[in-house]
């Protein structure tokens, strides 16, 4: 999808299982070497031929581009799996982060006085 950026979702297989679906930016994948990552306009020699000017690899252009897209997809997918969990506090030490939110709440305000 041109211009769609990176997005993730899931797709349902015929067996009922879900698998991740990752969209990547396809720009320059036909000029990027799947082996070395070198990007160059001159890498794409013809419609079906790819020769990397950086490392010299020779490949079918579409196959090389598909490997570049797969590598980008793997990077996007793995980046989404990075842990965002904060470090666990030391035993016996209570910090504000480790204290439950209910115990940090302000005490309840007194009920309003009626008929005064």
N, C-alpha and C positions, 0 to 999 in steps of 0.2 A: 504494500500500500504506500505509494509515494506520499511523502510529506506527513505521514501519520505518526512518526516518532516511535518510541518504544512503549509498548503496552503489553500487559499480560492478561490472560483469561484462561478458561479451561474449555476443553472440547470433550464431548462424550463419544467414546468408541462404541462400535456395535455391541461389544460384550457388556456395556453398561458402565465400564470403568471410565474415570475421567483422566485426562492427561493434560499437562500444561501446554498452552499455546502462547508463543512469544512472537511479537511483531518487532522487527528491527528496521532501522533506516537502511534502505538498499543503496544509498548514494555511494558511488565509487567502488562497489563490490566487483564490478567487471574489470577494474583497473588495479585491484589489490591482490597481491600474491598471497595465497592461502598458506604457503610455507613460511615466508619471511615477513609478511606484513608490509612489504614495500609497495607504495602506491605510485603509479606513473601512467600517464596517458599513453606512452609508447609501449607499455607492457602488452596492450591489446593489439596484436599484430594484424589480425583479420577477424572475420566473423566467427570463426571457430578455433582460432589459435591464440594461445596466451604464452608469452615468453617473458619471464621476470628479468628486468634489467638490473636488479639488485643481486639476486642469487643465481640466476641462470636456469631456473626450473622451467620446463616445457610441459604444458598441459592443455587439455581441451578447455576453451574459454568458459563454456557454460559449467563444466564440472568444477573448475577453479572458483568461479563466482559462487556456486552453491556451497562450496566448502567455506568460503569467506562469510557467507550469510549464516551458516551453521555455527561458525566460531563466534560471530557477533551475538547470535541468539543464546549461546551457552554463557557468554559473559553477562548478558542481561539477566538471564535466569539465575545465575549464581550470585549476582549482586543483590537480587531480591531476597536471597536466603541468608544474608549476613545477620548475625545476632544483634539485636538491639536491646538485649536484656542487661540491666545495670549489674555491676559487680555485687555479689552477695556480701552483706556486712559481716564483721567478725562476730563470733559467738559471744553472747553476753553484753554486747555493746548495742544500745538502741540509739539509732539516729532518727532524724525526722523522716527520712525515706523509708525506714523499716517499721515505723510506728503506723498502725492502721489509721486510716483517715477518720474513722468515727471517734477515736480517742483524741484527735487533734482538733475536733470541732469545738466551736464556742459553746459555752453553757447556754441552756435554753433561757430565753428572756421571761420575766415574770408575766403571768396572765394579766390582761387588761382589767382595770377595776371598773365595774359597772355601777351605775346609780350614784356616782359621787358628784 
